[in-house]
Amino acid sequence: MFFGNHQSESTDNKWRRQLDSFVKVHQQELAALSWGLWLENGSDQGTIGIDLQPRPHFVYCPKEAVDKLNSSVENRLQEVIGIVEHYNPEVEVLMIGIGKEQIKLIHFQPAISPPICYEQVGKDVNTLLEQLEEELSKDLAV
């Protein structure tokens, strides 16, 4: 016996699977970008986000916006807020994927630390942003 509409569920989660795949392939570049943006702004701007609409691009998710979203969904994002509050940019990468009326937490510890990734990639933040957004547009057909 089947419950629910599996086709719809599959379509709704397609962007999540595509984003997971993108992150897996681009871990070093994402870690480098994360560290570069941290050097420029610290946590002043909020958490880095990947907004998939209308075309994939990087944004900042201010803490106030995440708190407001948590309130509007009856505090179901407490775990996300805890991860955001205890994020250590020197050893891990934290981003929020933003799909159509959904979010996905991107949180991983790369094989080498973000500061070393930034050194090894050897590109400035703007170049990394442009290249990753271009790759995102190719890889995520939303």
N, C-alpha and C positions, 0 to 999 in steps of 0.2 A: 504494500500500500504506500502511496506517495502522499506527502503532505506539502501543501503550498505549491507555488509555481516555481519550479526549478529553473526554467528559462529566464524568468525575470530576476531571480536571485543571482544567476550566473552573469547576466548583463550588468546588474548593479555592482557586482564585485569585480568586474573586468578591470576597471581602473586600478583597483587595489593590487591585483596580481601583476599588472603592467608596471606599477610603481615599485613593487617589491623586486621585480626583475631588473628594473633600471637601477635601483639602489645597489643591488648585488654586483652589477657590472661596473658601476661608477663609484664604488666605496672610497677609493683614494681621492678622487676629485671632489667628492662631496665633503670628505673630511678636511681637505685643503680649503675648500670654500668656507666651511663652517669656521675653521680657525682664522682665516683671513677676515671674515666678517666680525668675528669676536675681537680681533685686534683693533679693528676700526671703530666698533661701537660698544663692545662689552655686551651687557644685557639691557642697555638703555632702550633699544628699539623693540625688544621682546624676543620671541622665538622665531627662528627662520621658518617660513612656510613655503610650500610649493602649491600654488593655486593653479588648478588645471583649466579654469574657465576664464576667458573664452579660449585662450591659448596658454599652454603651460608657461608659468613664469614664477620667479621667486618674489616673495613678499615678506614682510615682518608681521607677526601676530603679537600685538601688544598684550601684556599680561591682563590688562583691563578687559580686552575683548574675549580672552579665554575664560576669565572669571564670569563675564556676562553670559557667554554661551553655556557654561556650566550651570548657572542659575536657571537659564531657560530650559534646560533638559533635566531639571530636578536633581541636580548635583551628581549626575551619573559620570562626570569626568574627573572625579576625585583622584583616581590613579594617575591620569594624565597630568593633573595639576601637581601632584607629588613628584612626578618625574621631572617636570619643568623646574620646580623649585629646587631640586637637588642635583641638577645637571652640572657635570664637570667637563667643561669644554676642552681641557687638556688631555682627556682620555676617551671621550665619547662624542658621538654626533647625535644631535637632536633636531628634528624638523617635524613640521606638521603638514601632512598632505591634505589638501582641501579639494574634495570632489563635489559633485552636485548634492548639496544638502547633507554631506557626510564629511567626517575627518578621519584621518589615519595617522597614527603616531609612527614616525620613522625614528628609531632609536637603536644605535648599535655602537659597538666598540671595534674600531678598525684594527687590523693586524699590527699596524704601527700607529703611533700617536698622531693626532691631528697636526700638531706643530711640525713634526717630521714630514708628514704628508705634504704640508704646505711648502716646505723647503724642497722636497723631491719633485713636486709638480712644477715648481718654478714659474708660476704665472700669477699675475696680479688678480685681484678680486673681480674687476670688471671683465677681464678676459675669461675667467672661469665662469662667471655668470652667463656671458654670451654663449660660450661653448656648451654649457650644461643645458641652458634653455633650448638651444638648437637641437641637442640630442633628445631632450624630453619631448619636443614637438614631433620628432621622428618616431620615437619609441612608444608614445602614448596616444593611441587613437581613441580619443574620448568623444 
